[in-house]
Amino acid sequence: MKVGLFVTCLVDMMRPAVGFSTIELLSQAGCEVVVPDNQTCCGQPGFNSGDRESGRTLAKRFIELFDHCDYVVAPSGSCTGMIRFHYQDLFPEDPALQERIHLLAQRTFELTDFLVNILKVDRVESGFKGSVTYHDSCSGLRELNIKEQPRKLLNSIETLTLKEMDQAELCCGFGGTFSVKLGDIATRMSDNKCHYAQQSGAEVIAGGDLGCLLNIEGRLRRRGDNTTQVKHIAEILTVKAK
């Protein structure tokens, strides 16, 4: 099974370790992982800001790079949602391309969803020790129905304690350009998310979208919390045993 890894912009630029952890998880599950080295953005920032032309350019590039793969996996619900549900909106008058997009969208998955529902992974060997609370990102939860998949994987780690926060499904306030356009509202939403996460008593806040995690971590530090760790779930699932 040839699986194309779509790294995503934030992982590539801000935390490439998430990409390497994703490759490790997929390889351990028996996949042949390919990573096109000239991949770029999925086009979501432009699409959300009304720049459909740049969105179309990037979408076409993505299709050309990944169309040959059996599956495409991204460590991000947000980017996956863009590909699966919004690419077709960019090409309303191109039936041939619409069909290619439709077929590719059916083969494109967020990481934990792919591991649990396609590869049927029900246990991971991770040396992580400690307590974790999980943040449900908006795109993953509301577009892709990702809720139980990451928790199933986390709960398979015997030395990990999952501590659910209140309002786990509450938006963290990032929303890409939302946090730029409506900064005061976004900050209040981030404060609420940090409050609930800290109340859980967990040592680590985990999630499946790096945009959310960077936003939460940034707000935690500005609130004076330099102790709580913030990690992508792929990083937790691949901790080496000591």
C-alpha positions as CSV (number, residue, x, y, z in Angstrom):
1,M,0.0,0.0,0.0
2,K,1.5,3.3,-1.1
3,V,0.6,6.2,1.2
4,G,1.5,9.7,0.3
5,L,2.3,11.9,3.3
6,F,1.1,15.5,3.0
7,V,3.3,17.2,5.5
8,T,1.3,20.5,5.8
9,C,2.9,23.9,6.0
10,L,2.9,24.3,9.8
11,V,4.5,20.9,10.4
12,D,7.2,21.6,7.7
13,M,8.0,25.0,9.0
14,M,7.3,24.9,12.8
15,R,7.5,21.3,14.0
16,P,9.0,18.8,11.5
17,A,9.2,16.2,14.2
18,V,5.5,15.6,13.7
19,G,6.1,14.6,10.1
20,F,8.8,12.2,11.1
21,S,6.6,10.7,13.7
22,T,3.8,10.3,11.2
23,I,6.1,8.4,8.8
24,E,7.2,6.1,11.7
25,L,3.6,5.3,12.6
26,L,2.6,4.6,9.0
27,S,5.7,2.5,8.4
28,Q,5.2,0.5,11.5
29,A,1.7,-0.3,10.3
30,G,3.1,-1.7,7.1
31,C,2.7,1.2,4.7
32,E,5.1,2.3,1.9
33,V,5.3,6.0,2.7
34,V,6.2,8.4,-0.1
35,V,6.8,12.1,0.6
36,P,6.8,14.3,-2.5
37,D,9.6,16.8,-1.9
38,N,8.1,19.5,-4.0
39,Q,4.7,19.6,-2.2
40,T,3.5,23.0,-0.8
41,C,0.3,24.3,0.8
42,C,-3.1,22.8,0.4
43,G,-4.5,26.2,-0.5
44,Q,-6.7,26.7,2.5
45,P,-5.4,30.1,3.7
46,G,-6.1,31.6,0.3
47,F,-9.4,29.8,-0.1
48,N,-10.6,31.1,3.3
49,S,-9.5,34.6,2.5
50,G,-11.3,34.7,-0.8
51,D,-8.3,34.2,-3.0
52,R,-9.7,31.4,-5.1
53,E,-7.1,31.8,-7.9
54,S,-4.2,30.8,-5.6
55,G,-6.4,28.1,-4.1
56,R,-6.9,26.6,-7.5
57,T,-3.2,26.7,-8.3
58,L,-2.3,24.9,-5.1
59,A,-5.1,22.4,-5.4
60,K,-4.0,21.5,-8.9
61,R,-0.4,21.0,-7.7
62,F,-1.6,18.8,-4.8
63,I,-3.7,16.6,-7.2
64,E,-0.8,16.1,-9.6
65,L,1.6,15.2,-6.8
66,F,-0.6,12.8,-4.9
67,D,-3.0,11.3,-7.5
68,H,-0.8,8.2,-8.0
69,C,-1.0,7.2,-4.3
70,D,-3.3,4.6,-2.9
71,Y,-4.0,6.8,0.0
72,V,-3.0,10.3,1.2
73,V,-2.5,11.0,4.9
74,A,-2.0,14.3,6.7
75,P,-1.3,14.9,10.4
76,S,-4.0,17.6,10.3
77,G,-7.8,17.5,10.3
78,S,-7.9,21.1,8.9
79,C,-5.9,20.4,5.7
80,T,-7.6,17.0,5.2
81,G,-11.0,18.8,5.5
82,M,-9.9,21.3,2.9
83,I,-9.0,18.6,0.4
84,R,-12.0,16.3,1.0
85,F,-14.7,18.9,1.2
86,H,-13.6,22.2,-0.5
87,Y,-11.4,21.3,-3.5
88,Q,-14.5,20.6,-5.6
89,D,-15.8,24.2,-4.8
90,L,-12.7,25.6,-6.6
91,F,-13.6,23.9,-10.0
92,P,-17.3,24.1,-10.5
93,E,-17.0,24.2,-14.3
94,D,-14.5,21.4,-14.8
95,P,-16.2,18.0,-14.7
96,A,-13.1,16.0,-15.5
97,L,-11.1,17.6,-12.7
98,Q,-14.1,17.3,-10.4
99,E,-14.1,13.5,-10.9
100,R,-10.3,13.3,-10.1
101,I,-10.9,15.4,-6.9
102,H,-13.8,13.2,-5.9
103,L,-11.7,10.0,-6.2
104,L,-8.7,11.6,-4.4
105,A,-10.8,13.0,-1.6
106,Q,-12.2,9.5,-0.9
107,R,-8.6,8.3,-0.4
108,T,-7.4,11.3,1.8
109,F,-7.4,10.9,5.6
110,E,-6.3,12.5,8.8
111,L,-3.7,10.4,10.6
112,T,-5.6,8.9,13.5
113,D,-8.6,8.3,11.4
114,F,-6.5,6.4,8.9
115,L,-4.7,4.4,11.5
116,V,-7.9,3.3,13.3
117,N,-10.5,3.0,10.6
118,I,-8.5,2.0,7.5
119,L,-5.4,0.2,8.9
120,K,-7.4,-1.1,12.0
121,V,-4.6,-0.2,14.4
122,D,-5.9,-0.7,17.9
123,R,-2.6,-0.5,19.9
124,V,0.6,1.4,19.6
125,E,3.9,0.7,21.4
126,S,4.9,4.0,23.0
127,G,7.1,4.7,25.9
128,F,5.2,7.8,26.9
129,K,4.6,8.1,30.6
130,G,2.3,10.7,32.1
131,S,-1.1,12.3,31.9
132,V,-2.7,13.8,28.7
133,T,-5.8,15.8,28.0
134,Y,-7.0,15.9,24.4
135,H,-8.2,19.0,22.4
136,D,-10.7,18.3,19.7
137,S,-10.0,20.6,16.8
138,C,-12.9,22.1,14.9
139,S,-12.2,20.7,11.4
140,G,-11.3,17.2,12.6
141,L,-14.4,17.0,14.8
142,R,-17.0,18.7,12.8
143,E,-15.9,17.9,9.2
144,L,-14.2,14.5,9.7
145,N,-16.0,13.1,12.8
146,I,-12.7,12.5,14.6
147,K,-13.4,12.0,18.2
148,E,-12.8,8.5,19.4
149,Q,-9.9,7.6,17.1
150,P,-7.2,9.6,18.9
151,R,-8.5,8.5,22.3
152,K,-8.5,4.9,21.3
153,L,-4.8,5.1,20.4
154,L,-3.9,7.1,23.5
155,N,-5.7,4.7,25.8
156,S,-3.8,1.8,24.3
157,I,-0.6,3.1,26.0
158,E,-0.5,1.5,29.4
159,T,1.7,4.2,31.0
160,L,-0.5,7.0,29.8
161,T,-3.5,8.4,31.8
162,L,-6.1,10.3,29.7
163,K,-7.7,13.1,31.7
164,E,-10.6,14.6,29.8
165,M,-11.0,18.3,30.1
166,D,-14.4,20.0,30.3
167,Q,-15.5,21.5,26.9
168,A,-12.9,19.4,25.0
169,E,-14.9,20.2,21.8
170,L,-14.7,24.0,22.4
171,C,-12.8,25.9,19.7
172,C,-9.3,27.1,20.8
173,G,-9.8,30.5,19.0
174,F,-7.2,29.9,16.3
175,G,-9.2,29.4,13.1
176,G,-6.4,30.5,10.8
177,T,-7.2,34.0,9.7
178,F,-10.0,34.2,12.3
179,S,-7.4,34.9,15.0
180,V,-5.9,37.7,12.9
181,K,-9.2,39.4,12.0
182,L,-10.9,39.0,15.4
183,G,-8.0,39.0,17.8
184,D,-9.9,40.0,21.0
185,I,-12.5,37.3,20.5
186,A,-9.9,34.7,19.6
187,T,-7.9,35.6,22.7
188,R,-10.9,35.1,25.0
189,M,-11.6,31.8,23.3
190,S,-8.0,30.7,23.8
191,D,-8.2,31.7,27.5
192,N,-11.2,29.6,27.9
193,K,-9.5,26.6,26.3
194,C,-6.4,27.0,28.4
195,H,-8.5,27.2,31.6
196,Y,-10.3,24.0,30.9
197,A,-7.1,22.2,29.9
198,Q,-5.3,23.4,33.1
199,Q,-8.3,22.3,35.2
200,S,-8.0,18.8,34.0
201,G,-4.6,18.5,35.8
202,A,-3.0,16.8,32.8
203,E,0.7,17.3,32.2
204,V,0.3,17.4,28.4
205,I,-2.3,18.9,26.1
206,A,-2.5,16.8,22.9
207,G,-4.3,17.4,19.6
208,G,-4.2,16.5,16.0
209,D,-3.8,20.0,14.4
210,L,-0.6,21.9,14.9
211,G,-2.3,25.3,14.3
212,C,-4.5,24.7,17.4
213,L,-1.6,23.4,19.4
214,L,0.7,26.4,18.6
215,N,-2.1,28.8,19.5
216,I,-2.9,27.0,22.8
217,E,0.8,26.8,23.7
218,G,1.4,30.5,22.9
219,R,-1.5,31.5,25.1
220,L,-0.5,29.3,28.0
221,R,3.0,30.9,28.0
222,R,1.5,34.4,27.9
223,R,-0.7,33.4,30.9
224,G,2.5,32.4,32.8
225,D,2.2,28.6,32.4
226,N,5.6,27.4,31.5
227,T,5.0,23.9,32.8
228,T,2.2,22.3,30.8
229,Q,3.5,20.7,27.6
230,V,1.7,20.8,24.3
231,K,2.2,18.0,21.8
232,H,0.8,16.6,18.6
233,I,-0.6,13.2,19.1
234,A,1.9,11.7,16.6
235,E,4.7,12.8,18.9
236,I,3.2,11.0,21.9
237,L,2.4,7.8,20.0
238,T,6.1,7.4,18.9
239,V,7.9,8.1,22.2
240,K,10.7,5.6,22.6
241,A,10.7,3.4,25.7
242,K,13.5,4.0,28.1
